[in-house]
Amino acid sequence: MRLDVRFSGTQQQSHWSDSLEAILLDALERFQRRVRYVCLYFEDVNGPKGGVDKQCRCVVHLRRMPPIVIQDEDANFVALVRRIANRAAYRLSERTKRRTQKGTRRRGGPEDMSNLDYGTYNSEATQDLAASN
């Protein structure tokens, strides 16, 4: 799984990107087979003013499925990435669960109907019909 981290409007610090990558990779570790690559885009909207202005957009590109896009804001980069990592893992687990349920759905067929006893059912129905008349 490849990870790309980009900063805009804020100074990139190597210790930030290393710890942020570790948080995200830890959350998505169990989905490594399904994830092609992840892009994290950070932006400091208001500049050095402070406040809840750090924005992160995470795009998880998957194999044979459409990408997952999550966007959020916070004042702290680490809290922001933890929340986005948890949301990405949840969305990915929901999507893979739906995909596996879709793939294992059983269709009705002659083998499913082999255990029905039509003779007993028909005779009971005719007896009930005769009794009501």
C-alpha positions as CSV (number, residue, x, y, z in Angstrom):
1,M,0.0,0.0,0.0
2,R,1.4,3.3,-1.1
3,L,0.9,6.5,0.9
4,D,1.2,10.1,-0.4
5,V,1.1,13.0,2.0
6,R,0.8,16.6,0.8
7,F,0.8,19.9,2.7
8,S,-0.7,23.2,1.5
9,G,-0.6,26.5,3.4
10,T,1.4,25.0,6.2
11,Q,5.0,24.0,6.7
12,Q,5.7,20.4,6.3
13,Q,7.6,18.9,9.1
14,S,9.1,15.4,8.7
15,H,8.2,14.2,12.2
16,W,4.5,15.1,11.5
17,S,4.3,13.3,8.3
18,D,6.0,10.2,9.8
19,S,3.7,10.0,12.8
20,L,0.6,10.8,10.6
21,E,1.6,8.0,8.2
22,A,2.0,5.6,11.1
23,I,-1.5,6.4,12.4
24,L,-3.1,5.9,9.0
25,L,-1.2,2.8,8.1
26,D,-2.0,1.2,11.5
27,A,-5.8,1.8,11.0
28,L,-5.8,0.4,7.4
29,E,-3.4,-2.4,8.0
30,R,-6.0,-5.2,7.8
31,F,-7.2,-3.9,4.4
32,Q,-3.8,-4.0,2.7
33,R,-5.0,-6.4,0.0
34,R,-7.8,-4.2,-1.1
35,V,-6.1,-0.8,-0.9
36,R,-4.0,0.4,-3.9
37,Y,-2.8,3.7,-2.4
38,V,-3.9,6.5,0.0
39,C,-3.5,10.2,-0.6
40,L,-3.6,12.7,2.4
41,Y,-4.0,16.4,1.6
42,F,-3.5,18.8,4.4
43,E,-4.4,22.5,4.3
44,D,-4.1,25.3,6.9
45,V,-7.1,27.4,5.8
46,N,-6.5,30.5,7.9
47,G,-2.7,30.4,8.0
48,P,-1.0,31.2,11.3
49,K,-4.1,32.6,13.0
50,G,-4.9,29.4,14.8
51,G,-8.3,27.9,15.5
52,V,-10.2,25.0,13.9
53,D,-8.7,25.6,10.5
54,K,-6.6,22.6,9.6
55,Q,-8.4,20.6,6.9
56,C,-7.6,17.1,5.8
57,R,-8.9,15.2,2.8
58,C,-8.2,11.5,2.6
59,V,-8.7,9.6,-0.6
60,V,-8.4,5.8,-0.4
61,H,-8.0,4.2,-3.8
62,L,-9.2,0.6,-3.8
63,R,-8.8,-2.4,-6.1
64,R,-11.9,-3.1,-8.1
65,M,-14.0,-0.6,-6.1
66,P,-14.6,3.1,-6.3
67,P,-12.4,5.3,-4.0
68,I,-13.4,6.4,-0.5
69,V,-13.1,10.1,0.2
70,I,-13.2,11.5,3.7
71,Q,-12.8,15.2,4.6
72,D,-12.7,16.8,8.1
73,E,-11.3,19.8,10.0
74,D,-9.7,20.2,13.4
75,A,-7.2,22.4,15.3
76,N,-4.7,19.5,15.8
77,F,-3.2,17.5,13.0
78,V,-2.8,14.3,15.0
79,A,-6.4,14.3,16.3
80,L,-7.6,15.0,12.8
81,V,-5.7,12.1,11.2
82,R,-6.8,9.7,14.0
83,R,-10.4,10.6,13.3
84,I,-10.0,10.3,9.6
85,A,-8.2,7.0,9.9
86,N,-11.0,5.5,12.1
87,R,-13.6,6.7,9.6
88,A,-11.7,5.3,6.6
89,A,-11.3,1.9,8.3
90,Y,-15.1,1.9,9.2
91,R,-16.1,2.9,5.7
92,L,-13.8,0.3,4.2
93,S,-15.1,-2.4,6.5
94,E,-18.7,-1.6,5.6
95,R,-17.9,-1.6,1.9
96,T,-16.1,-4.9,2.0
97,K,-18.8,-6.4,4.1
98,R,-21.5,-5.4,1.6
99,R,-19.3,-6.7,-1.2
100,T,-18.9,-10.1,0.5
101,Q,-22.6,-10.4,1.4
102,K,-23.4,-9.5,-2.2
103,G,-21.1,-12.2,-3.5
104,T,-22.4,-15.0,-1.2
105,R,-26.1,-14.4,-1.7
106,R,-27.8,-17.7,-2.6
107,R,-30.2,-18.0,-5.4
108,G,-33.2,-20.3,-5.3
109,G,-33.1,-23.3,-7.6
110,P,-34.3,-26.9,-7.9
111,E,-31.9,-28.1,-5.2
112,D,-33.4,-25.7,-2.7
113,M,-36.9,-27.0,-3.4
114,S,-36.1,-30.7,-3.2
115,N,-37.1,-31.0,0.5
116,L,-40.6,-29.8,0.0
117,D,-43.4,-32.3,0.3
118,Y,-46.1,-31.2,-2.1
119,G,-48.4,-34.2,-1.5
120,T,-48.9,-33.5,2.2
121,Y,-49.4,-29.8,1.6
122,N,-52.0,-30.4,-1.1
123,S,-53.9,-32.9,0.9
124,E,-54.1,-30.7,3.9
125,A,-55.2,-27.7,1.8
126,T,-58.0,-29.8,0.2
127,Q,-59.1,-31.1,3.7
128,D,-59.3,-27.5,5.0
129,L,-61.2,-26.4,1.9
130,A,-63.7,-29.3,2.2
131,A,-64.2,-28.7,5.9
132,S,-65.1,-25.0,5.3
133,N,-67.8,-25.9,2.8
